[in-house]
């Protein structure tokens, strides 16, 4: 049986400091048992270069992607369910999307 964790808000993308990720790692360790399923949630402009970049990046990981568009089709919410062995794997993915402009990570 897999454990799932609550979403922890990371706010707007741009590079986070090492101390931020150390605190985030501690939160992840306290929020669930590892290994387990972690739910990533990202918001980007609908049909944008950022959405293409995000999907391409996540395709390198084995997980399930679901998409929802806003009512006015301006934004795309992408949820990525990923079985991670440790918080380090979760942080690796968040660090990996930092190159994408105009992304919100939740």
N, C-alpha and C positions, 0 to 999 in steps of 0.2 A: 504494500500500500504506500502510495506517495503522499508526502506532506506538501501542502502549498503554503505560501507565505503571503502576508499582506503587502500591498504595494507601498513602497516608501518613496515619497516625492523627492525628485532630484532637481526640480525646476528646469530653467532653461539650460541648454547644453553647455556650451563653452567650457573649456578645460577647467577641471576641478583640481584643487591642490592635493598633494599626497596626504595631508592631514585630514582633508574631507573624506577621502577614501578609507583611511584608517578608522574614522568614526563610523562611516557607513558599514564597513566590514564588521565592526562590533555590533551594530544594530542588526545586521543580518544573522550573526551568530546567536543573538538573543531572541530573534523573531521566529525561528523554526529549527527543526532538526535537519542535519545534513547527512547524506545527500537528500535532495528533494526538488520538487518543481517550483520554479520561480516564475512569476508573471511579470514580464516587462510590458510597459505601455508607453507608446510614443505617439506624439501628435505632430503632423507635418501638413503642409499645404497639399490639397488634393491634386493628383495628377502632375506633380512637380518633379523637378530633378531630385529634390531631397527624398521624396517617397521612393523613387527608383534606386537611389543610393542605399537607402535603408534596407529595402527588400533584398538588394544584391548582397549587402554585407551579412544580413541574417541568414541568407541561403547557405552560408558556410557552416552553419550550426544545425544540428538535428533538433528540430523543435516544431511546434505547430503555430502557424501564423493565422490570425483572423483579422479582418479589416472591417471597419465601419466608417461610412462617410457621414459628414454632417448634413443636416437637412438641406442646406443651401449649396452643398457640394463644394464648399471652400476648403474644408479640412478633412484629413484622413486620420483616424485613430487606428493604430496598428498594435495589436496585442500579440506578444510572443511568449508562448508557454514552453519553458526549457527545463529539462532535468539536469540540474547542476550538482556536481559532486561536492562543491564547497562555495563559500562566498567569493573566493578568488575568481572563479569562473564567471560569476555574475558581474563582478567589477571589470573583468576583462572585456565583456560585451559592452558595458557602459563606456569604457575608455575607447573602445573600437568605434563607437558612433560619434565621438567628439569631433571628428573631421567634417561632419555633416552640418551645414549652416541651417539656421532657422528650424531647429528641431527642439521639441519639448519632451523631456524624459520624465516619466512619473514613476 
